[in-house]
Amino acid sequence: MKTLQTSSTIGWNVTPTDVMLKQKCDTNITQICTSIGKDGYNYIAYPIGGLERAKYEFPKDPEAPITDIPPINLPDSQLHQYLWKNYITGRTSSWIDTDIEDPKTSKTSMNELRMELRHAAFLGLQDVIIPIKRVEYDNLIKVIYHCLWVECLDINTEKVTVGIKLLGNEMDMEFSNPDYYPRWRGEPLDLFALDGDIFNSASSMILSQATIGGLFTIPYNQKFLIMCENTCEPILRKHFAETLTPLISNIIIQRQLPTITDWDFSLHDQLTLPSTPSWKDLTSFDYQNMEADKLKYKLYAEALLKVIHGQLIDRDGIVVVYILGAGRSGLAQICMDVIKGSVPETIRNRVNLIAIEKNPHAVLSLTYYNEILWHSKVQIIEGDIHYVLKNEKIPKADIIVTELLGSFGDNGLAPECWKSSLPLLKETTEFIPSKFETFLAPVCATKLRDQLRDSMVSVFEEKRAINAKFDKETGEFKYWRPRTWYDHFYVSSMKRFFAPAQPQHVSQFICPTINDQEYNNERHNIIKYDIEEACEIDGFVGYMAAVLAKDVFVSNSPYFRKGKYTCSKSWLPCYIPLREGIHVKKESEVLFYFWRKVSDQGVWYEWKVEYTVSLFIIH
């Protein structure tokens, strides 16, 4: 669901009544929109073919001919296109049953459903509700698939999402037991349809509060729709909205859920390729996003303050601070702020700040800032750190600062950057960060998997290079792409996923010392996960946590120190997909094999999963 809202979106399901049919609302829909809007509703769900068509029923005699189905009668010209898109949610006719046993009724239903979906696309509706009537619905899937992927009726950009109806009577344990709620967070659950009876029973309303509170996690995407099966007076309709609105607002406040004003929700659960600054220069937009992470730089400033004070106290000479991968200004500005704000003026000239950056466009910005802001006190060296640090004429380092970490820590090639700094090291050299660890957890992430299946193939050309290996003989990069888009890392601001097991430690990388000339960055791990509940695992989410200095940490994991130190704008979690989702039984074991491989040509990952099905091991 893509309708924008500040907190929640509550709708009313319009059903055919004698009064509405007499008023001919199908050709005067503005009248009912105005009336329901005044009662506190943000949108209405309306039959795509109109109210007259919605009240049709198939003949009860299976031998009788199917005739007199009312035609679609919902003209588009009565509303502005913006209102069709943002205020009207379409609903297919309830009498349509594509998978009924009677072939004649089934065929008719399929044809009528196609007509309604085509009309929904013509109207420009962003959302359409299609009821699921049966456990098996192959014909329904065929019609939807054909409309979306053959006729390209792009009703909404999410294609197909999930809605559930909460009833006033006893519900299945899947919705009444909070232990089961987290599993739904991995599904594209975008609609809560509430039965009117929920509001008529105190116990039912309490149940719905608990249920909604457990399942309602994405306010900017999830809608509410009140569906009364019987005739409902306007005063009662207004009462429903007045009851539900504060309930939802309280859930948002109490659980501190992000609203549209807090987040760029368009980026949530969207897969993007990670930055690869080792072979592809970042853009100004990339640097701008990194520099917008105020918390990260605040933590870096705290760490530098601790380290630089110690260095200045311990010696009388010059303290040399290197910034590896300085970008266009981020870390350099933080270093200058710390020196200016915390180092006494009488000894500031003892700090020698050297910025290394290979991106010539970023060097232009560094030079500009150095002239107008830093009074030329930063020495800028343009070039790749893997080569320029071998120059024996540059001074040894007392402090080395870098933010070349990446979502999974080492996917930013931080260990290789550390290794390149070996020629600079002294016995007393300190690193910021000094070490970092990586973590992985299995996830059920339907939305991410759907993107790989449906979007990535069309968005990225087959011959497009997304990575590179360096050829020592030619001194050039050789570009390549994986055989399948499932064989690659991605980064994502993941909100809709269910982790059936907690993240487990994968690897640790510690900054080198002057004696670590054989610094090895290869890793191999076997991680075991105990899966308590049956689920389908689509891939793994990866996090990192780094030690910047004593008692100063930075992480992109919500599990690390209860999420106190996070910087989601700089390092989004990484997503490692599986080629095929695996169905894991309750109380079973999953083994994840993970390799970090290093050669003269590059760095890459390999992974595989083993899990138990009965007495067999599947690879």
N, C-alpha and C positions, 0 to 999 in steps of 0.2 A: 504494500500500500504506500502511495507516494504523496498523499495529500499533506500539505504543510500545516503544522500546528505548533502552538507555543507550549501546550501541556498535554492535552488529550483531545481526541476527536470522537464525539458521540453522535450516532445516527439513529434514525427512526425508519423501521421497515414498513413501507406503505403496502397495504393489502386492499383488495377490492371490497368496497361496501356499497350498499344501495345508494347512499347519499353521494358518494364519489362518482358512481356511475351516472347518476342523474345530472350531476354537475359537469359531466364530460371532462374530467380532469386530464385525460390523455392529450387533449388539445388545448388545455389551459393549465399546464403543470405549474406555472408561476404562482397560481392561487394557493395550491397546497404547499409549495416551497415556502411561501411567505408565512403561512399559518404555522407550519412546523418549526420554522426558524425562530419565530417569536417565543416558542416554548423552550428554547435553549438548546436546540440541536444544530450540529455543525454540517450535517449532510443528511440526505435521505437515500434509502435503497428503494428503487422503483423498478417494476417489471419492464424489461426491455421492449416487449411487444405491446405494452399498455395494459390497463386494468381489465378491460373487456376480454382480452385474450387470456389474461392470467387466471380468470375464473372458469375457463373451459375444463371439461373432464372427458376422458376417453369413454366410449360406450362400454357398459358393464358386460354386455354380451360379446365374447371374443369373435363370434361369427359375424357380427354386425359390421357394416362398412364404416370406415372412419371418414366422417364428413363434417362440414360446417366448422372447421377450425377457424376462429376469427383471425383475420390478417393482422400483421403488425401495423399499429396505428399510433406512432409516437413521433410526430414531426420534429425535425431538428431546429426549424426556424423560430420556434417559440422561446428559445433560450439562447443566450450568448454562448459561444463555444467554450469560453472560460468556465462558465457555470456547469456545462455538461461535464467538463473534465474534473472540476474540483468540488462540485456540490452534489452531483448525481452519481450514485453507484448503481450499476445495472444488476438485475437479478433475473436469471432465466426462469421460464415458466415451470411451476412446481409439478405440472402434469407430465412433463417430459421425462421419459424413462427409457434411456437408450439400451439398457441391458436386461429388459424384461424378457421372459421366456417366449412370449408370443412374437414371432418374427415380423408380423405386419405392424404391430405397435412399435416394436423396436426400430424398424426402418423409418417409420414416420417420425418417431422421436429424434432420430439422428438428423433427418432432413430439417426438421423444425428448429433443432438446436443450432445447426449451421446458419440458418436464416437469422436467428436472433444474435448470434455472435458477429455476423457480418454487419447487422444493423448497429450493434454496440460499437464496432470499429468506425462505422460511418458517423455516428454521433460524437465520436472522440472521447468516449468514456475511458477513464483511466483504470477503473476497477469493475470487475464483473463477478458476482457471486454465483457459483454453480453448485447446487446441492449434490451430495453423494448419497445415493439411495441404497446402494448394495455393496456388499463386501467385494465382489468381483465386478469390475466395470471396464472391461476391455474396450467396448464400443465407445464409451464416453472418452476414454483416453485417445482413441483413434480420431474422433472429431476434434478434440482440443489440439492434438498434435498437428493435424492437417491445417487447422485455422492459424495456428501460431507459426508453423515452420514452412508450410507450403504456400498458403494464401498470404502469409505475413501480416496477419491482423494483429498489429502490435498494440494490444489493449493496454498493457503496461510493461514497463521495463523489467519488472521482476519475473515476467512470464507467468509462472504458477506459484502461488503461495498457499498457506494453510489457514483455515478458519475452524474454530470449534464452537459448538453451542452448549452453553451451561444451562442446565435445567433446574427447575425448582424442587423436583423430587430427588430421590437418591441417585447419585452419580457413580460412575465406575471409579474404582480405586485410583486409576490413572490421574484423576482430577480431584479426588477427595483426600488423598494421602500426600502431604508435602514432600515426602521422600522421593516421589516420582517426578516432581516438578522440574528438577534440573535437566532431565532428559529432553524436555520440550524446548529448552533454550537452544538446542542445536538445530531446531527445525525453523523454517521460515513462517512462524506463527504470527499472522498479521491481523486476524479478526477474532474478536470475542462477541459471539451472538448470545444475548441474554434473554432467556424466556421471561415473559412478564410475570409469571408466577413467583419468580425469585423475590420480587418486591412485595409480595403479598404474605410472606411468611418470615417471621423474625429469624427462625433458625436457618432458613434458606439464604437469607441475606448475609448472615454471619458466615455461612459456608462460602458464599460467593466472594466475600471480602478476603477470606483466607486464600481462596483459589486465585482470584484476580491478583492479589498481592504476590503470590508465588510465581505466576506466569507472565505478569505484565512487567517487562524489563526494557522495552524499547519504545518509549513514549512517542517518539517522532515517526514511528512506522506503524504502530499497532492501533487499530480502530475498535470502537465498541458499537454494537448495533442491537437495539432493543427490538425484539420480534414478538409481538403479541398475536397469538393464533386467533383470538376472538376480537369482537368489536371493542374498541377502547375509547372512552370519552376523553376529550381534550384536556380536562382538568387532571385526569389520571396520567395522561401522557406527559404533561408538564411536571407532575410529581416524580415520575421516573427520572427525568433529566436532573431535577433538583437534588434527588437522592444520590445519583451516580457521580455527578460532577465533583462534589467535595471529597467523595471517597477516593476517586482517582488522584485528585490533587494531593491528598494526604499521603497516598502511597508514594508519589513522586518525591515529596518532601522528606518523609520518614526514611526512605531507602536511598535518598540522595541520587535519584536517577537523573541522568543528563537530559536536558530539554534542548529544543532546537537552538536556543540562544547560547547554549554552553559548548556545542560541538558542531564541527562540520560533518554532519551525519551522512553526507553523500559519499564520504570516504570509508565509512564503516563497512566492514566485511567485503571490501573491494580488494582483489588481488592485484598487486603491482610487482614488477620486477625490482629486486634490490639494486641500490646504487652500486656501481662498480668503478670507483674512482681510480683503481689501479691501472685501468686501460682506457676508460672513457671519462673525459672531463665533465664535471658537474656544471649545471647551468646556474645562472643567477637566482632562478626560482628555487632550485635545490638548496642553495646556501641560505636563502631567505627563510625557508622552512626550518632549517637546522638552527639558525640564529634566533628564531622565535621561541625556542625552548628555554625560557628564563630559569626554570628550576635547575636544569642541567648545568648552566653556567654559574648559577649560585653555588652549587655543590663543588664545581671545579675551583671557584674562587676560594671557598673554605679550605679545600685541600691544598691549593698553592700557598695560601697564607701560612698553614701549618709547616709545610716543607721549606719554604723560602726563609722563614724566621729561623728554623733550625740551621740551615746552611749559613746564614749571615752571622749567627752567633758562634758557630764552630770554627770559622776561619776569618782571616782579615783581608784576604785577596778578593779577586773578582769572582762572582757567582754567575756561571754561564747557564742560561735557561734556553733550551731548544723547544720549538713548537714544530712537531712533525705533522705535515698536512695542515698548514695554517688556514687554508681556505681563503676567504676574502677579508675576514676581520675578526670572526667570533672569538677564538681563544686568545688572539693577540690583544684584543681590547680588554678582555678579562685580566690578562697578565699586567697590562698597563694600569688598569684600575687598582689592582692589588698593590703594585709597586708605588703608585702615587698616593693611595689612601692609607696604606699600612706600614710602608717602609719609611723611616725617618729621612727627612730631606738631606741630611748630612751624609747618608750612606747610599742614597739611591744610585749614585754613579758607579757603585760597585756591582750593579746588576747589569749583565750583558744579555739582551734578549735577541735571539736569532730565530727567524721564521723560515721554514723550508716549505715550498709549495711548487708543484710541477705544472699546475694549470696556468698557462700564460695570461688568460683572461682574469683569473682571480688575482694574479700577481699585480695586474694593473690597479685593481681595487686596493690591494695591500699598500702599494706605493702611494696611492692617492691619500689613504688614511694616514700613512706614515708622515706625509708632508703637512697635512692640514690639522691633524689631531695629536700626533705623537712626537712632533718636533724632530723627526728623523732619528729617533732613539732606537728604532728597531732595525736590525740588520736583516735584509731580505735576500734569500738565496733561491733563485729559480732553478728547479730541476727535480728529478726523481730521487727520492731519498735512498733508493737502492744503489745509486751511483754517486751522488754528491757527497754523501757522508764518508766515502772512502778517501776524500781529499785530506791529506795529512796536514795541510796548512790551516784548516779550521780548528778552533780550540776544542778541547775535551769538554764534556758536558757534566755539569753538577746536577741539573734537573732536566728531565725530558718529559714533555707534556704532549699528549695526543688524544684526539677523539675519534680516531679511525677504528672504531669498534664494530659497528654493525648490529643488526637486530639479534643475531645469534653470537655476538661477540667476535668470534674468529672469522665470520664470513666477511668482515671488513678488512681481513688480512692484518689484524693487529699483531699477531705473533711474528709475521714476516717483517713488519715495520720494526718491531723490537729487534729482530735479528739483524736488520740493516744498520742498527745503531751500535753494534758491537765495537766498531773502530773508535767511537766517541767515549767509551766507558772508562771510568776511573773506579777505584775501590769504593768511593763514596757516592757514586751516581745514584740518584733516586728517580723513580718513574711515577708519573701520574697518568693512568692508573698503575698500580703496582702488581695487580693480578685480577683475573676475572674467571668466572665459572659459567658453564652453559648447562641448560636444563631442557628436558623434553617431556611432553605429556601427550598421550593419545587423545584424539578429539573426534566427536561426531559433529561435522560442520557441513550440513547439506548445502547451504548457500555457496560456500567456497567450491565445493565439488561441482555444483551446477555451472559455475563460471568456467571452470576448466573444460567441462563437457560442451558447453554451448557457446561461450563467448570467446575464449582465448583462441580457438581455432580460426574464427573469423577476424578477430582483431589483429592478430599477428601473422604476417605473411610467412609462408613455409621457409623461404630462404633468408629470413631476417636473422642476423647474428645477434645473440644476446650474451655472448661471453667470448673470451679470447684466451689463447695460450701463446706465450712468448717463445719465439724460435731464436735460440742463441746464434745459430749459424748465419741467419739473415739479419738478426737484430730487429726483427719486426714481429708484430702480433699476427697470429693466425686465428681467424674468427670462425665460430661454430655455433650450432644450436643443438639441443637434445633431440633424440629421436621422437620423443613424445613430450607434450607439455606437462605431463605428470612427473617427468624426470628432472624437475627443477625446483629450486627454492623460490619462495615468494615472501613478500612482507604484507601485512594486513593489520588494520585496526580491528581486531576480531572482537565482536560483541555477541554474535549469535553462534554459540558453540556449546557443546556439553563435553566436559572432560571426565570420562569414567574412572580415571585414576589420577592421583596427584603427580606433578612434575618430579622427575627423577634426575639426579646429577648425572651429567654426561662426561664433561671434561673440565680440567682446570689448566689455565695458562699463567705462569709466573714470569715476571720480567727477568731478563737475563742479567748475569753479572759478568765482570771482566774475564772470568774463568770459563764461561759457557760458550766456548768457541764451536762446540758441536751441538748447538741448541736445536733440539728436535721438535718439530711441530706436528708430526703425524700422531693420530690417535685411533684407537680401536676400542669400542665398548659394546658390551651386551647388557641391555637394561631390561629388567623384569618388571612387569606390571600385573598386579592382581585386580582383575575386573570383577566387581561385585554384582553388577546388573547386566543383563543381556543388552547388547547394543550393536550398532554398525559403526566401525571405526573407519573414517575417511582419510585420516592422515595424522600428523603430529604437529603440535605447536611448540616452538622453540623460544626460550628466553635466555637472557644473560644477566649477571649481577657482577659488578666490578667494585673493587676497593680502590678508591681514589687516594685516600690517605687514612691514617689511623682514625677510626670512628666516622669516616666519611665514605658513604656508599652511593652507588647509582645503579638502578636496575629498571628493566622494562617489564618485570614480572609482578602481577598482583599478589603472588604468593610470597614474595621476598619481603621479610620484615613488615608483613601486613600491608604491603603496598605503600609504605610511607615514602620511600624514595623511588619515584618513577619519573620517566621523561618520555612520554608517549609520542611527542612531536618529533623527536630525533630518531628514536630506535623503536619502531613498531615491532611487535612479535613476528617471528618468521613462521611460515607454514610449509611443511614438508608433506606433499600429497602422496598417497598410494595409488598405483595404477588402477586398482580395483578395491572398492570398499570391502572390508572383511566383517562377517557376521560372527560376533563373539558371544558365546553362551554365558549365562550367569555363573559366577564363581569359577571363572577360568583364568588361565595365565597367558599373557602375551609377552613374547621376547622380541626386542627391537635391537637389531645389529646395526651398528653405525661406525663408519670409517671416515676419518679425515686423511686424505691422501695428498702427498706433496712430491713434486718432481721438479726438474729444471724448467719444465714447460708450464707449470701452473699448480694450482691448488683446487681440489674438488672433493665432493662427498659421495659416498656410496651407502646405501641402506637396504635392509630387507627385514621382513617380519615373519615370525613363526608363531602359530597359535594352535591350540589343541581343539580338534573336533572329534568327539568320541575317543577313539584310540589312534587316530592318525595325526601326523604332523604335516601341515600345509606350508609350502614355501611360496 
